[in-house]
Amino acid sequence: MKPVRLPAAATHALPRWGLAAMCMLYILPGIIRRDPWKTDDAAGFGIMWTMAHGALSDWLAPNIVGLAMPNEGPLAYWAGAILVKLFGGLVGDALAARLSTLVFFAIGALAVWRTAFVLGRRNEAQPLKLAFGGQPAALDYGRTLADGALLIYVASLGLLLRSHETAAPALVVSLVAVAFYAAASLFDRPGRRAALGLGAVLGLLALSQHWLLPATLLLAFTATAALQFRPVLRRLLTISLPVALLSVAVWLLARQALVPDAEAGRWLAAALQQIRMPGADHLKWLAKTLVWFCWPAWPIAAWTVWAWRGQLTLHVLLPVAGILLLGLLALFAPGVKDTTLLALLPPLAVLATFGLPTLKRGAINAIDWFSVMTLSAIAAFIWLGWIAKQTGWPAQLAKNAFRLAPGFEPEFSLIPFLIAIASSVGWILLLQWRLGRRPPVLWRAVVLSTGGLVLCWLLLMTLWLPWLNYGQSYAPVAQKIAASLPADYRCVQTDGVGPAQRASFAYLGRVQFARDNSARCEFLLVQDDGLRRKRGQLKEVGGDLELMWQGRRAADRHEFFRLYRRQAQ
């Protein structure tokens, strides 16, 4: 028997403007007023920037000013490079590239909503009919479930940082969501168009990073079809699979023909090299990370499986198959762990939304109060930390903040301050509405989790952004390196300089790195470990070299850079 029994009053959908505003408040903060950061954000931007200002070979074989990135697919960077071409002259290359995160997030959010809607309007997902009528209409029920799925997706902690980085994972998670939407459409109406669309999406997903992820998804969809949906199985094998393979083959053949040195086979083999038996460290990391990374989706998704136990319905079977296969990939491919965990979020959000109608009042209250207490405390701490940096009170908190970012000078900006005030007032009004009126709608259990997460991110990206940017940007180091180089030098070789650092120095300092690191340049830039420097264990550099500059970022004790000039021969 179906576990859902609801009146029509429980299926009031969120206003479209409210959903759109929530999504914009989530994705817009952090895009402007900052440099590329030291994580994958700077490395991804470096690939986009190299493509936008490079040749055709740079578009076919991702690299950062000559540093090959053989494990990367090109699709996400094509999108960023096109935006740099279109808008770089107006808003700057870094901001233009970050506009790609807006596009990627919009695609993923819409796909999650549509997936839950398609599955939620099916007959087997509908609630039981009430004895005297009054049950919700199928479309109204599907729309309300879709709103809940979107709220859960946005509230996922693991999505927060990755969705704001100019790197492939921001597109990968969105294409996974699109793949589930295409699969749900194919299972709902097994036509040729849906099969073609699914194949195209899987091909694009392979071009975004590596082929393991789309292969895993195709296996999950095939297993689902083999259980109950034989017509869909035929479409998957005869249409979707060939289309996906063709999409990848076209890029690989073009890459091999036009950029022979890129070695397309390395991209194919790189994914296989990630597969191995998990070690104890990886298992420990996975157990710790999954708890917070997939919050709040995973406990509600687990409840969904329990509530619908014994019923092999599509809205449970399809996301569960995806979650299980992606979980195995995360287990046996530790080298691509972040991307695989991100891929879990769309199916988890879709599965979790079907548990919302079956949650008990006590569970809903527990989720609400956990969200209120935890997220309100985090928001209060962000405000207190900002006050400490501005005024020096509380003294210990201010001391810790300046110790983490030596040399940081606090600044006051009126517009970010007003945005932070408005968002805090909005949170109080949301609390008053949710806890005071206790609306009976399905998505009430997750609205505070989503609203609180958006509030904390807004506060971080308004009040703390100058401090965070100071600690994460390579701008000061890039400027010092550039000042140490003469105006007429030819190129700089590197030793140990990572992708994020290379991208930052090339963009922020306009350092002319050697495209071929075997070339003999006038200068050599060495990156070393700051802790080894303290012990006098710096890398040895051969040849007749003169030290021109050495230093590091003030906020980072783990990196140390040295710039050498080669003596004239």
N, C-alpha and C positions, 0 to 999 in steps of 0.2 A: 504493500500500500504506500502511496506517496506520503512523504512526511510533511507536506506543506498544506496548510489550511489558512486562507487569508481573506479578509474583506477587501473591497475595492479601495477603501480609504487608505490602505497601506501602500498603494502603488502610485502615489503622487510623485511625478518626476521632478527633478530639480529644474529650476528655470534655466533655459539655454544660456542666458547671459551670465548666470551665476557660475555654471560650469566653465564657460569661456574665461570669465574673470579669474577664477581659481587657477586655471591652467596658465594664464598669462602671469599671474603673481608668482607662480611657481618657477617658470622658466626664464622670465626676463631678468630678475636680480642676478648680478654677477656677470652679466654680459659686457656691460660698459665699465669704464673707469678702472681697468686693470690690464696688466701685461700678461703675456703667456706665462703660466705657472710651471714650476719645476717638474711636475709629474708628466703623465702622458699628454697633458694639455699642450705643453710646449712642443713635444715631439710631433704630435699630430699636426699642430699648426705649421711646424717646419716643413712637413711633407706638402701640405697645401700651398704654402708660400713658394716652395721650390717649383712645384708644378706651374703655378700662376706666372712665374717669372722665368720659366725654363723652356726647354724644347720638348718635342713630341716624346722623346725617350723618357723624360721625367714623368710624363703622364702614364706611360705604359709600365714603368718599373719604379715604384715608389722609392724615393731616397730623400735625404736631408742634405742638400748642398753637396752631393756626391757620396754621402754615406749611405750605402745600400741598406734597405729595409726589406729583406727577402721574405719575411714572414707576414708582411702586410698585403692585403688586397687593396685595390685602388679606389673602390666606389665612393667611400665616404670622403676621400681626399679629392676626388673629382668634383664633388658637390661643393666643398669648401673652396677649391681653386677657382671654380666658376664664379662664386660669390666674390672672391677677391678681385677677379677680373672686372666684374660688373660694378662693385661698390667700393673697392679699395681706395680709389682716388677721392671718394666723397667722405668716407668715415674712417679710413685707415685700414691697413691690411688685417690687423689682428681682430678688430671688431667685425669686419666683413666676413672673415673666416668663422667667427663665433656665431654669426647668423645661421650657420648650418645647423647648430644645435636647436634653434627654433623650429626649423623644418623637420628635423629628425624627431623631435619630441611630439610635434603635432601629428605626424604620421603614426607614431606608436600609440598615442592616446586615442586617436580616432579608431585605430584598428582594434584596440582592446574593447572599446565601447561597442563597435560593430560585432565583434565575436560574441560577446555576452548577449547582445540583442538577438542575433541569429539563433543561437542555441536556446535562449530563454523564451522565444515565442513558439518553440516546437511543442507539440501536444504532450509529450512525456514529461516535459519540464513544468507544465502548468500546475497550479494548485488544485486541490480537490474542489469539486463543486459543492457549494453550501446547500443545505436542505431547502432553504427558502430563497435561494438566489443571492445576488450581491457580491459574488466573486469577481475578481478583476478580469478585464478583457485581456486577450492574449497579447496584443501589441502594447497595452499599458504596462502589463507585467514585464514584458521584455525590455521596455525602455527603463523601467525602474531598476531592474537587475543590471542593465548596462551602466546606469549612473553609479550604482554601487561598485561595479568592477573598476570603473575609472577612478573613483575615490580611493579604492584600495591600491590601485597601481601607483597613483601619485603619492600615496602615503608610504610606499615601500622605501625603507631607509637605504637599501643598496642602490636604488636608482638615483638618489639625490645628487651625489657628486659626479657620477659618470655621465648623467644626462646633461651636465653643464660643461663638459670637456670637449675640446675640438679634437676628437679622436674617434677611431672606428667603433668602439663599444657603444657610443651614443646612437649610431645607425644600426648596429647589430641588434640591439634589444628591440628597436622599432620594427625591423624587418622580421624578427621572430614573431612579434605581435601580428604583423601583416600575414605571415605564413599561417598562423592559426586561424585568422579570419578567412583566408582563402580556403583552408582545409574545412572549416565549418560550413562555408558556402557550398563546397563540393559535396560534403556529406548530406547537406540539407537538400540540394538539388544537383544530382550528379550529371552535370552537363559538360560539354567539351570546353566551353569558355572558362568555367571555373577551374578545370584541370590545367588549361593553358596558363591561367593566372597563377596557380600554385607553382607550376614549373618555373615560370619566370621569376617569381619571388625567391624560390630556392636558389636559382642561378645567381640572382643579385646578392643573396646572402653569402654565397661562396665568394663572390667578388669583393665582399666587404672585409673579409679577414681570412678565413680558411674554410676548407670544404668539410671538415669534420662535423660542424654544427648543422648545416643543411642535410647532410647524410643521416645524422641522428634523427632529425625531425621527420625526414622521409620514412625512415624505419618505423618511427612511432605511428605515423599516419597509416602506413601499410599494415602494421599489426592491428590497429583499430579496425581497418576495413576488412581484414581477414576474419575477424570475429563475427561480424554481423552484416557487413555492407559489401557484398561481393561485386556489385556494379562499380562501386567506387574503387575497388582494388584494381579492376581492369583499367580504369581511367588513369590511376596513379602510375601504373607500370608502362602503359602504352603512350601516354601523352606527357604527364608531368615530369617523369624521369628523363625522357629524351630532350625535352625543352631545357631542363636544368643543365644537363650535360652539354648541350649545344651552346648555351650562354657562356659557360666557363671555357669551352674549347675555342670560341671565337677570340676571346681575350688572350688566352695562352698562345695561340698561333700567331696573333698579331704581335704580341710581345716577343716571341721567339724570332719572328721574321725581321722586326725592326730594331730590336735590342738584343742581339745574340748573346752579349755578355751577361744579360740578366738571368739566364739559365732558368727557364720556366719550370724545369724539373725540380729545382730547389724548393719552389713554392709548394709543389705537390708533396714532396718528401718531408717538408718542415712540419706539417700537421701530424704525420705518422710518428715522427720522432717525439711528439709530446705524449704518446700513449705508453704507459708503463704501469707496473704494479705500484699501488700507493704505499708510501712509507708511513711510519708512525707520525712523523711531523705533519705530513699532509692530512692524515686522518684527524689529528688534533686540531689543526687549523680549520678544517672543514666543519667539524662539530661546533667549534666556537663561533665561526663566522656565520653559518646558516641561521643561527638563532636570531641575530640582529639584522642580517642582510635582508632576509625575506619577511621581516616584521612589517606590518601586522597580518600579512597574507597567510603565512603558514599555519597558525593555530586555527584560523577560520576555515582554511582549506581542509585541514585534518578533520574538523568537525563535519564538513560537507560530506566527506567520504563515509564517515560513521553514520550520518543521518540518512544517506542514500544507499547504505550497504545492501547488497543483495539485488540491486537493480542496475543492470548494465545499460544505462541510458547514455545517449551521445554526449549530453552536457557534462557528464561525469567521466565517461570513458575516454573521450578525446583529450581533455587536459591532463588526466591522470597518466595516460600513456606517454604524453610529452614530458611530464614531470619525472616519471620513472627513468626514461631513456636519457634525459638531460642530466639527471642525478648520477647515472652510471658514467656519463661522459665526464662530469665534474670529478668523479672518484678516480677514474683511470687516465685522465689527461690533466695532471696537476699543472702543466705548463701553461694552460689556457684557462685557469681556474676562475679569474674574474669575469671573463666574457661568458663562461658557461653558467655561472651563478646569475648573472644578469639575465640570461635567456630563460631562467626559471620564473622570472617575475610575471611576464604576461600570462602564461597558463595558470600560475598560482592565483593571480588576481581574478581570472575568469572562474576558476573552480571555487574560490572563496565566496564569490558573490552569490552562488547558489546555496551557500550555507546561511546567508543572512536571514532568509525567511524562517529558518528553523531554530535560530538562536533563542535560548531562554532569556527571560528578563534579567535574571541574575548575571548571566554572562555578558549581556549588553551593558549593564550597570558597571561591571568590573572593568570592561574595556573603556568605558567612558571615564571612570575615575582614575584609571591608570594614565590615560591620555591627559586628563586635566592636571593631575599632580605632576607628572613627569615633564610634560611640555611647558607648562606654566613655570616650573622651577628653572628649566633651561632658559626660557625667555627672560626671566628675572635675572639670572646670572649674566646673560649677555648685556642687559642694561647696566648691571652693576659693574661689569668689566669695562664697559665704555665710560662710565662715570669715573672709574679709577684711573683710566688712561688720560682723561681730560683734566681731572682735578687733583689726582694723587691720593684720593681717599676711596676705599680703604687702602691704607699704606702697603700692607703685605701683598694685596692683589695687584696694585700698581707696580710694585717692585718685581713681582713675578712676570708681569706682562712685558716690562722693559728689559728684563733679563733674557727673555726669549727673543727679543728683537732689539739688540743693542743699537743705539743711534737713532731709533725711531722718534720722530717729532710728531706729536698728535696734532690733528687739524680738525676744525669744526666746519661742517658744510650744512647749510640750512635745509636744502631740499631733502637730502637723505634723512636728516633728523625729523623733518615733518612726515616723511613716509613711514619712518619707524613709529612715530606717535600714532599716526592713523591706523597702522596695522595692529598696534597693541589695543587701541580702542575697538577695532573690528573684532579682535579675539574676545574681548569682554562681552561685546554684544552677542557674538556667537554662543558663548557660554550661557548667557542669560536666556537666549532663545531655546537652546537645546536642553538645558537642565531645568528651566522654568516651565516651558510649555510641553516638554516630552512628546514630540510629534510621533505618531504611530507608523511613520514611513519606514520602508525596508532599510534604507541606507543610514538610518540614525546611528547605528552602532559604529560607523567609521567616519562620520563627518567631523568629529572632534580630532581624531587622529590626523586626518588630512589637513584640517585648518591649523592645528598646532604646529605641524611640520612646516607648512607654508610660512607661518609667523616666524618661527625660529630661523628659517633660511633668509627671510626678508630682513630680519634684524641683523644677522651676520653680514649680509651683503650691503647693508647701509651703514650701520654703526661701526662694524669691525673691518670693513673692506680695506681702508688705508693700511691698517696694521697687518692684515693678512697678505695684502699685495706686497708690502715691504718684506715680509718674511718668505714669500714664495717667488718673487721676481728676481731675475738675473740682471736687471737693468744697471745697477751700480757697477757690477763686475764687468759687464759688457762695455760700459763707458770707459772704465779704466784701461781695459785691454785696447780699445780703439785709440785712446789717447797715447798709448805707448807705441803705437805703430806709425811709421812715417806715411806721408801722403802718397808716395810713389811705389809702395811695395807691391810685389806680384801675388804672393799667396802665403798661406799659413798651413803647415802640416799639423796633425794632431796625434797625441798619444794618450789613449784612455779617456778622451772626452766623449761623454755620453750623448745620446740623441737629443735629449731635452736641452742640454747645455750648448750643443752645436747649433741647434735651431735658434736659441735665445741670443747667442753671440752674433750669429749671422744677421738676424733681424734687428736686434736692439743696438748692436755696435757696428753693423755693416762690415763685419770681419770677412775678408775674402779667403775662404777655405779652399784648399786644393781639391779639385774634383777627383783626382787620382792621388791617393795618399802616398804612392810610390814616387811621385814627382819630388824633385829637390827644390824646396822653397827657402826663402830667406829666413822664415820664422818657424818656430816649433812651439805649440801650446800643449802643455802636459797637465793632465788632471790627476791628482793623487788623493790619497786618503788623509784627512786632517789628523786623525789619531796616530797614524803611522808617522806623520811629520813630527809630532811631539816626541816620538821615540827615536827620531833621527833615522827613519827607515824610508826615505823618499826614493822614488824610482830613479835608477841611474840613467843618465842620458849620455850617449856616446858622441864622439865628434868634437869639433872645436866650436863650442857654443858659449855665448855671452848672455847672462841672465839680465833681462830687461825689466821684468816686473813679476811680482808674486803677490798673491792675496787670495781672499775668499769672500763669500757673502757674510755679512755681519751676523746673520741669523742662522748660519750653518757651520757647525764645527767638523762636519764629516767630509767636506770637500776642500781641496786646496789646489790652486792653479799657479803654474809657472810659465812665463813667456820667455823664450830664448831667441836670440839672433845668431844666425850662422856667420862665422867669420869669413870675410872675403878671401877667395882662393887665388 
